[in-house]
Amino acid sequence: MKIGYARVSTQEQDLALQLDALAKEGCEKIFQEKASGAQRDRPELKAALTYMRKGDTLVVWKIDRLARSLKQLIETIESFQDRGIGLKSLQDPIDTSSPSGKLVFHIFAALAEFERGVIRERTTAGLKAARERGRVGGRPPALSAKDLQAARAMLKDCDITVAAVAQRLNVAASTLYRHIPSARSASLEPDEDLLVTES
């Protein structure tokens, strides 16, 4: 079955040209919507894909009606291939029911794998470079041991508020509460780790 999908970007634009072309192509059901291609949540496209079954073909006026970025297009076409759904664009040389159209699926699959490989390489290289500089990945701690020691000392003074300490250390009050739960109480118990035992 051929399922049509028509889209324009704004409410003022007219769908008539696309609808006529999709009907002429023999689409048995046509889903239409007015939404930007950059918008990820497109209810009518989602409805069309939910309606479709293996062996069906989604027909669009132009490929940019389906996606506005190469990444988005690759993801969409990959999902089509996984579900056994075909794709035909009336204004572009894409028809996956033909041998050359099947080649398009393979090309997009190769592009997707290439993109994933590049991302993996960049991530691995970034982590390696961080390790060589003495970092082990993840975000650096918001407060150093020295900052914590200073914070505890200031919080022992009842006249100094948590907000004032946080401002002084250039962190959010919630960060102090996370590192020093007892900052919520009026006074702090002496920190055993910071006590110096005289011999």
Secondary structure, 3 states (H helix, E strand, C coil): CEEEEEEECCCCCCCHHHHHHHHHHCCCEEEEEECCCCCCCCHHHHHHHHHCCCCCEEEECCHHHCCCCHHHHHHHHHHHHHHCCEEEECCCCEECCCHHHHHHHHHHHHHHHHHHHHHHHHHHHHHHHHHHCCCCCCCCCCCCHHHHHHHHHHHCCCCCCHHHHHHHCCCCHHHHHHHCHHHHCCCCCCCHHHCCCCC
